C-alpha cells in the first residue's frame, strides 16, 4: 500500500521524458491512494499485466501533450512535434493483461491538451480513463472526471477496441457514481463485449453523446439510473444512447432502465454499425 499523507499532500511530479507518471506492471494486490500525480508525456497512470490493483483518492492532472493546431486534417486538429494527431492520452489507462482493477474516488482533470469537436471530424484528444483490451472484472466508481472549456475530452471513459469481444469494460464490470464532464464525443463508451457490464448512477454533463453501446459484441449490458445533459463545445448534441446495427453478427442485449436525458436532439439513436435491428429493452 502506497499511501500519501492526507493532511500534507504527497505530490509526484514527473518531468518530461517519461511516457507516464506511474506505471504498475506485473504486479498484484497493490493500492495507490492519496497522491497528487502530475506529468507523463502520454498518460498519468498505466496499469498493465496486473491484477487486484486499486487507484483511489488520487488527484491526476497535467499529462499528455498540448499539441499544435493543424487545421484541415481529415480527423483531428492537434498534432505532436512529429505531425501525428494526438489521441488516446489517458489520466488512467487500464491496459491489456489486467483484471480486477478498481479506480475509485479520484479527481481526474486538466490534461495538457484538448480534443477537437466534430467540426474537425471525429474528435481526437485526451481521455479521462481508457479501458483497453483487458480480461475484465473491473470497477470504476465515484470518480470526478472533469475537463473544462480549455481542456475537452474525446471521451471521458474510452473503450478499446470497439469491435472486439474483449474491448472496453469487456465483462463483469461496474461503472457507477461518476461525474463525467466536457466530452466532445461520448461521455462513456461501453463498446466491446458488454458481458454483464453495469453502468449506473452516473452524471454526464456537456457531452456530444451520453453513452455508446455500439457495438455490443455479446452482452447483456445494463444502463440504468443515469443523468445525461448533452452539448459539446459548439453546444451541439447527438443522442443520449448510441446503439449498434446489424453489420456485426451476434449482437448482445442491452437493457436501458430509468435514465434521464436532457438534449435538443434524440434520446436514442441506432444504426451506428449498419442498418438493421439492434436488440435492446428500454423502460
C-alpha positions, 0 to 999 in steps of 0.5 A: 500500500502506497499511501500519501499523507492526507493532511500534507499532500504527497505530490509526484511530479514527473518531468518530461521524458517519461511516457507516464507518471506511474506505471504498475506492471506485473504486479498484484494486490497493490493500492495507490491512494492519496497522491497528487500525480502530475506529468507523463508525456502520454498518460498519468497512470498505466496499469498493465499485466496486473491484477487486484490493483486499486487507484483511489483518492488520487488527484491526476492532472497535467499529462499528455501533450498540448499539441499544435493546431493543424487545421484541415486534417481529415480527423483531428486538429492537434498534432505532436512535434512529429505531425501525428494527431494526438489521441488516446492520452489517458489520466488512467489507462487500464491496459491489456493483461489486467483484471480486477482493477478498481479506480475509485474516488479520484479527481481526474482533470486538466490534461495538457491538451484538448480534443477537437469537436466534430467540426474537425471530424471525429474528435481526437484528444485526451481521455479521462480513463481508457479501458483497453483490451483487458480480461475484465472484472473491473470497477470504476466508481465515484470518480470526478472526471472533469475537463473544462472549456480549455481542456475537452475530452474525446471521451471521458471513459474510452473503450478499446477496441470497439469491435472486439469481444474483449474491448472496453469494460469487456465483462463483469464490470461496474461503472457507477457514481461518476461525474463525467464532464466536457466530452466532445464525443461520448461521455462513456463508451461501453463498446466491446463485449458488454458481458454483464457490464453495469453502468449506473448512477452516473452524471454526464454533463456537456457531452456530444453523446451520453453513452455508446453501446455500439457495438455490443459484441455479446452482452447483456449490458445494463444502463440504468439510473443515469443523468445525461445533459448533452452539448459539446463545445459548439453546444451541439448534441447527438443522442443520449444512447448510441446503439449498434446495427446489424453489420456485426453478427451476434449482437448482445442485449442491452437493457436501458432502465430509468435514465434521464436525458436532457438534449435538443436532439434524440434520446436514442439513436441506432444504426451506428454499425449498419442498418438493421435491428439492434436488440435492446429493452428500454423502460 
